[in-house]
């Protein structure tokens, strides 16, 4: 899946759905059965976009509506559960496919971080927790983008154990781009990241630091 997502992003830069859109989609799909069926359709779409046409295919229009694509190109019309979500119908475009898949997968996963190696899951000190929470406030609206990039970084790279636990999370994230593609903007180039992301937390705390960041972001937006 990681390789498929990477290939998709080379063709279509990805962006995040809003928190409200993600929430509404899950509410509209109603049941875990429907969420799983919708996720399967998203996976078919991602696989097709990532693999069809070989290396000749680049720069697919990310503004195409997801529903339009699965109707007219994939011909997935009959009994398509994705149509039961008005938010998917109205707002989800091809540029949102990874974000949509991630949201559906999170709902279906009891623990999406179960496969992450324990050496990246050390608990935080109170001082580190306060530092992370303060950064959420200082960063402001871009914190949603950062949370999305950070989560994908964890799920993509922390199952194999190659990253040094003594390395700084900030340094590791600084080389990630805002849309996950090679053509995106590096986090280190954003003033809000350079100025406000904590310096004093290393990779051994990466999962707990992300959870603290993400949960506090949700809390202040409730």
C-alpha positions as CSV (number, residue, x, y, z in Angstrom):
1,X,0.0,0.0,0.0
2,X,2.8,2.4,0.9
3,X,4.3,2.0,-2.6
4,X,0.9,2.5,-4.3
5,X,0.3,5.7,-2.3
6,X,3.7,7.0,-3.4
7,X,3.0,6.2,-7.0
8,X,-0.4,8.0,-6.8
9,X,1.2,11.1,-5.3
10,X,3.6,11.3,-8.2
11,X,0.5,11.6,-10.5
12,X,-1.9,13.5,-8.2
13,X,-0.6,15.6,-5.3
14,X,-2.7,14.8,-2.3
15,X,-4.4,17.2,0.2
16,X,-6.4,16.6,3.4
17,X,-10.1,16.7,3.9
18,X,-11.3,19.0,6.7
19,X,-12.1,17.5,10.1
20,X,-15.8,18.3,9.6
21,X,-15.8,16.6,6.2
22,X,-14.2,13.4,7.6
23,X,-16.7,13.4,10.5
24,X,-19.7,13.9,8.2
25,X,-18.6,11.1,5.9
26,X,-18.4,8.6,8.7
27,X,-21.8,9.7,10.0
28,X,-23.4,9.4,6.6
29,X,-22.0,6.0,5.9
30,X,-23.5,4.9,9.3
31,X,-22.2,1.4,9.7
32,X,-18.8,-0.3,9.8
33,X,-20.0,-2.5,6.9
34,X,-20.7,0.5,4.7
35,X,-17.4,2.1,5.7
36,X,-15.5,-1.1,4.7
37,X,-17.3,-1.3,1.4
38,X,-16.5,2.4,0.7
39,X,-12.9,1.8,1.6
40,X,-12.7,-1.0,-0.9
41,X,-13.9,1.2,-3.7
42,X,-11.4,3.9,-2.7
43,X,-8.7,1.3,-2.9
44,X,-9.8,0.2,-6.3
45,X,-9.7,3.8,-7.5
46,X,-6.2,4.4,-6.0
47,X,-4.8,1.2,-7.5
48,X,-6.2,2.1,-10.9
49,X,-4.9,5.7,-10.8
50,X,-1.5,4.6,-9.5
51,X,-0.8,1.7,-11.9
52,X,-2.7,2.3,-15.2
53,X,-0.7,3.6,-18.1
54,X,2.8,3.1,-16.8
55,X,5.4,5.8,-16.5
56,X,3.9,7.8,-19.4
57,X,1.0,9.0,-17.2
58,X,1.7,12.1,-15.1
59,X,-0.1,15.1,-13.8
60,X,-3.7,13.8,-13.6
61,X,-6.2,16.5,-12.7
62,X,-6.7,16.2,-8.9
63,X,-9.8,18.4,-9.1
64,X,-11.9,15.7,-10.7
65,X,-14.7,14.6,-8.5
66,X,-14.2,11.1,-7.0
67,X,-17.8,10.1,-7.7
68,X,-17.6,11.3,-11.3
69,X,-14.4,9.2,-11.8
70,X,-15.8,6.0,-10.4
71,X,-18.9,6.4,-12.4
72,X,-17.5,7.4,-15.8
73,X,-14.1,5.7,-15.7
74,X,-14.3,2.7,-13.4
75,X,-18.0,2.2,-14.1
76,X,-18.8,1.4,-10.5
77,X,-22.4,2.5,-10.4
78,X,-24.6,-0.3,-9.2
79,X,-25.1,-0.5,-5.4
80,X,-22.2,1.9,-4.8
81,X,-22.2,2.7,-1.1
82,X,-20.1,5.9,-1.6
83,X,-23.2,7.6,-3.1
84,X,-24.9,7.4,0.4
85,X,-22.5,10.1,1.7
86,X,-23.5,13.5,0.4
87,X,-20.2,14.8,1.6
88,X,-18.3,12.4,-0.6
89,X,-20.6,13.3,-3.5
90,X,-20.1,17.0,-3.1
91,X,-16.6,17.5,-1.9
92,X,-14.3,14.5,-2.4
93,X,-11.9,14.9,-5.4
94,X,-9.1,12.7,-6.6
95,X,-6.7,14.9,-4.6
96,X,-8.4,13.7,-1.4
97,X,-8.2,9.9,-2.0
98,X,-5.4,9.2,0.5
99,X,-7.1,11.4,3.1
100,X,-10.4,9.6,2.6
101,X,-8.8,6.2,2.7
102,X,-6.9,7.1,5.9
103,X,-10.1,8.3,7.6
104,X,-12.0,5.2,6.7
105,X,-9.1,3.0,7.7
106,X,-8.8,4.7,11.1
107,X,-12.5,4.0,11.8
108,X,-12.0,0.3,11.0
109,X,-8.7,-0.1,12.8
110,X,-8.8,-1.0,16.5
111,X,-5.2,0.3,16.8
112,X,-3.6,1.7,13.6
113,X,-0.3,1.9,15.4
114,X,-0.2,-1.8,16.5
115,X,2.4,-2.7,13.9
116,X,4.7,0.3,14.8
117,X,7.9,-0.9,16.6
118,X,7.8,-0.4,20.4
119,X,11.1,1.6,20.3
120,X,9.2,4.5,18.8
121,X,6.4,4.4,21.4
122,X,8.2,5.6,24.6
123,X,6.1,7.8,26.9
124,X,6.5,11.5,27.2
125,X,7.5,13.6,30.2
126,X,5.1,16.3,31.5
127,X,7.4,18.9,30.1
128,X,7.4,17.3,26.7
129,X,3.6,17.1,26.7
130,X,3.3,20.8,27.6
131,X,5.7,21.7,24.9
132,X,3.7,19.8,22.3
133,X,0.4,21.3,23.4
134,X,1.9,24.8,23.3
135,X,3.1,24.1,19.7
136,X,-0.4,23.2,18.6
137,X,-1.6,26.6,19.7
138,X,1.3,28.5,18.3
139,X,1.2,26.8,14.9
140,X,-2.5,27.5,14.5
141,X,-4.4,26.3,11.4
142,X,-1.4,24.6,9.7
143,X,-1.4,22.2,12.6
144,X,-4.0,20.1,10.7
145,X,-1.6,19.8,7.8
146,X,1.2,18.9,10.1
147,X,-0.9,16.2,11.9
148,X,-1.7,14.6,8.5
149,X,1.9,14.6,7.3
150,X,3.1,13.3,10.7
151,X,0.6,10.5,10.8
152,X,1.5,9.2,7.3
153,X,5.2,9.4,8.3
154,X,4.6,7.1,11.2
155,X,2.6,4.6,9.3
156,X,4.9,4.6,6.4
157,X,8.3,4.4,8.0
158,X,8.2,3.2,11.6
159,X,7.3,-0.4,11.0
160,X,10.9,-1.3,9.8
161,X,13.1,0.2,12.5
162,X,15.6,1.8,10.3
163,X,15.3,5.3,11.8
164,X,17.5,6.1,14.8
165,X,15.5,6.6,18.0
166,X,17.9,9.3,19.1
167,X,17.2,11.4,16.0
168,X,15.0,14.5,16.4
169,X,11.4,14.2,15.3
170,X,11.6,17.8,14.0
171,X,14.6,17.0,11.8
172,X,12.9,13.8,10.4
173,X,9.7,15.6,9.6
174,X,11.5,18.6,8.1
175,X,12.3,16.5,5.0
176,X,8.6,15.6,4.4
177,X,6.5,17.6,2.0
178,X,3.1,19.1,2.5
179,X,1.4,17.0,-0.2
180,X,3.6,13.9,0.1
181,X,5.0,14.3,-3.4
182,X,8.5,15.1,-4.5
183,X,7.2,18.4,-5.9
184,X,5.6,19.6,-2.6
185,X,6.9,22.1,-0.1
186,X,9.2,20.8,2.6
187,X,8.0,21.4,6.1
188,X,11.3,22.9,7.0
189,X,10.5,25.8,4.6
190,X,7.4,26.8,6.6
191,X,8.1,29.5,9.3
192,X,5.4,28.0,11.6
193,X,7.2,24.6,11.6
194,X,10.7,26.1,12.0
195,X,9.6,28.5,14.7
196,X,7.2,26.5,16.8
197,X,7.7,22.7,16.4
198,X,9.4,21.4,19.6
199,X,13.1,20.8,19.4
200,X,13.5,18.6,22.4
201,X,11.7,15.4,21.4
202,X,13.4,12.4,19.7
203,X,12.1,9.6,17.6
204,X,11.7,7.2,20.5
205,X,8.7,9.3,21.5
206,X,7.3,9.7,18.0
207,X,4.0,7.9,18.3
208,X,3.1,9.3,21.7
209,X,4.1,12.8,20.6
210,X,1.9,12.5,17.6
211,X,-1.0,11.2,19.6
212,X,-0.6,14.1,22.1
213,X,-0.4,16.6,19.2
214,X,-3.4,15.2,17.4
215,X,-5.6,14.7,20.4
216,X,-4.9,18.3,21.7
217,X,-5.6,19.6,18.2
218,X,-9.0,17.9,18.3
219,X,-9.7,19.1,21.8
220,X,-9.2,22.8,21.1
221,X,-11.3,22.5,17.9
222,X,-14.3,20.9,19.7
